[in-house]
Amino acid sequence: MTASYDVNNHQGGEDANGNPGYIPAPAFGTSVQAIYDVENRLVAANMNYSYDPANHRAWRGTVSGGTTDEITFWSVSGRKLGAYEITFTQGTEQRDGDYYAPYQWYFTQTGTNYYFGSMLIKDNNGWVYPDRLGSISNFYPYGIERPSATTNGTEKFTGYFRDSETGNDYAVNRYESPGTGRFVTPDPLPSSANASDPGSWNRYAYVGGDPANRTDPTGLCDPFDPTCFFGTPGGSPGQPVYVGNDTCQNLMNAAAVGDPVAISLLGVYCGSGYPGGTESCSANYASEFSPSGGPAEQTDCGPGTPVAIEPDCTLQLFRRPAKFKGNLGQHTYLELCEGAACEIVEGGRDNKKASSTNGDLIGFINPPGGNVLGAGTSHASRPGSDTQIGSTESIPCSDIDIINSIVGAYNSGSPVPYTLIPLSESSYNSNSFTFTLLGDFGLQGDFSLPAYNSAGFGLWYPGWGNVVPGLNNAPL
């Protein structure tokens, strides 16, 4: 098998959200047309599908002319309980001399799943014996079944349900195509992309290229990878808190910073204090385990008592008058805080390593009140008295280390010349420095600066909007 991809990791025919118009059908050695709903869920591919609010597939069938009409029931903890085939017959009944043809509906149970703790031990084919990755039967690393292959339409590779209509594996939030090392659609969870793991930016990749040791039960995140989680980390590396396939605590952290997927799953994973929730997460997931082999910590969200999660780290944008050689513009800088420990990050002029008469633009990182720009003067950077722009942004604490690394790499490289008042996009000052750092983390659009009035009124931010070379995506 061969495959080719463009710079966006697409094979061709994808929509604006990265969903391909045709997906592999390994059961038949071909491709089939795929249709998606507004939430990028597969709703048709040789079969039609519909989903419950937690993205569990609740129905699969054919709209007309087919024989499949199946509904699936799931537990509150997200485990498949059983499936029922729907059939009907049309009878004949006489009432008051007239004949009617009422429909009689039948629900025939086609399979029931049984679990020992979190492990599947019996499905519609009888007793099963999963290996350490949850696979039933024998497979090559990326899911192709070793000879002799068994019938599809049951749980197989890592516990995924292998659809008979395509041969792809249903992974709750998307589908994995056996043998390709890829999911057929991109990861819908933005926070699963980790800045410290460039491979995670491949939004289609299966378990980061390590199928011998890792799994991805829900198509969102590998629970054995401590760098891959909902939003902000909920535990130290190797000891994350697991609730079901994912973390209730991490879901709340991610929801606190606006992750739409996490918000939609709060009620399912975190108790009745959230929309759609009915029980506490510790009651739902008491049997789960941690990657370290010990028992999982239990995060009791409590029925009706949601836990308020305060973000560990924050980013704030400040402005102050430049007060430098008659410059009437505003100087911007960042304050980054982890709890009570804060630092100021700002750009400024350095005459010690100068490539121009005005010196070079370099980065300064100091605690508030420390050796900040203008220290000892009335115009030093002081977050307590300067004006904050916009609201406080919640960020992963690891981003602070990344920002410090970016600034350090830039300073030790080839800083650009400093320009007091940039008049073109190729000249830079402290505002350019701040703007570029925000862009490195996709936060430029979160701050709206007051516009400068051409008549001379209002605030002026010279250099804002210019991207500093070497600071933009600087190597870590």
ZIVENHU-V647127 format. One record per backbone hydrogen bond with DSSP energy under -1.0 kcal/mol. NH is the residue of the N-H (numbers start at 1). CO is the residue of the C=O. If there is no record, write none. Layout:
nh->{NH | NH}
co->{CO | CO}
//
This chain:
nh->{6 | 9 | 15 | 18 | 23 | 25 | 27 | 28 | 30 | 32 | 34 | 35 | 37 | 40 | 43 | 44 | 45 | 48 | 49 | 50 | 52 | 55 | 58 | 59 | 60 | 61 | 62 | 70 | 71 | 72 | 73 | 75 | 78 | 81 | 82 | 83 | 84 | 85 | 86 | 87 | 89 | 91 | 93 | 95 | 98 | 100 | 104 | 106 | 108 | 110 | 111 | 113 | 114 | 116 | 119 | 121 | 122 | 123 | 126 | 128 | 131 | 134 | 136 | 140 | 143 | 146 | 153 | 156 | 159 | 160 | 161 | 162 | 163 | 167 | 169 | 170 | 171 | 173 | 173 | 176 | 177 | 179 | 180 | 183 | 184 | 187 | 192 | 193 | 197 | 200 | 201 | 202 | 203 | 206 | 209 | 210 | 213 | 214 | 225 | 228 | 239 | 243 | 246 | 251 | 252 | 253 | 254 | 255 | 256 | 258 | 259 | 263 | 264 | 265 | 269 | 270 | 274 | 277 | 284 | 285 | 288 | 290 | 293 | 296 | 301 | 305 | 314 | 315 | 316 | 318 | 319 | 320 | 322 | 327 | 330 | 331 | 333 | 334 | 335 | 336 | 337 | 338 | 339 | 341 | 343 | 344 | 345 | 346 | 348 | 350 | 359 | 360 | 361 | 362 | 364 | 366 | 370 | 372 | 375 | 377 | 380 | 381 | 385 | 386 | 387 | 389 | 393 | 395 | 399 | 400 | 402 | 403 | 404 | 405 | 406 | 407 | 408 | 409 | 410 | 411 | 412 | 413 | 418 | 419 | 427 | 433 | 434 | 435 | 436 | 437 | 438 | 439 | 440 | 442 | 443 | 446 | 447 | 453 | 456 | 464 | 466 | 471 | 472 | 474}
co->{10 | 6 | 19 | 15 | 32 | 30 | 166 | 25 | 25 | 23 | 21 | 44 | 41 | 37 | 35 | 35 | 47 | 61 | 43 | 59 | 56 | 52 | 50 | 50 | 70 | 48 | 68 | 60 | 84 | 58 | 82 | 79 | 75 | 73 | 73 | 111 | 71 | 108 | 69 | 106 | 104 | 102 | 100 | 98 | 95 | 93 | 89 | 87 | 85 | 83 | 83 | 81 | 122 | 119 | 116 | 114 | 114 | 126 | 123 | 121 | 135 | 131 | 156 | 144 | 140 | 138 | 162 | 160 | 156 | 157 | 170 | 154 | 168 | 163 | 176 | 161 | 174 | 171 | 218 | 169 | 182 | 142 | 177 | 204 | 175 | 203 | 189 | 190 | 194 | 197 | 198 | 199 | 201 | 181 | 206 | 207 | 210 | 210 | 222 | 225 | 236 | 246 | 243 | 247 | 248 | 249 | 250 | 251 | 252 | 255 | 254 | 259 | 260 | 261 | 265 | 266 | 271 | 274 | 280 | 281 | 285 | 294 | 290 | 288 | 299 | 302 | 337 | 393 | 335 | 333 | 387 | 331 | 329 | 324 | 460 | 320 | 318 | 345 | 316 | 343 | 314 | 341 | 312 | 338 | 336 | 366 | 334 | 364 | 362 | 360 | 356 | 350 | 416 | 348 | 346 | 344 | 367 | 370 | 372 | 374 | 377 | 373 | 382 | 382 | 319 | 317 | 315 | 313 | 396 | 397 | 398 | 399 | 400 | 401 | 402 | 403 | 404 | 405 | 406 | 407 | 408 | 410 | 359 | 428 | 424 | 429 | 430 | 431 | 432 | 433 | 434 | 435 | 436 | 439 | 438 | 443 | 444 | 457 | 453 | 461 | 463 | 468 | 468 | 471}
//
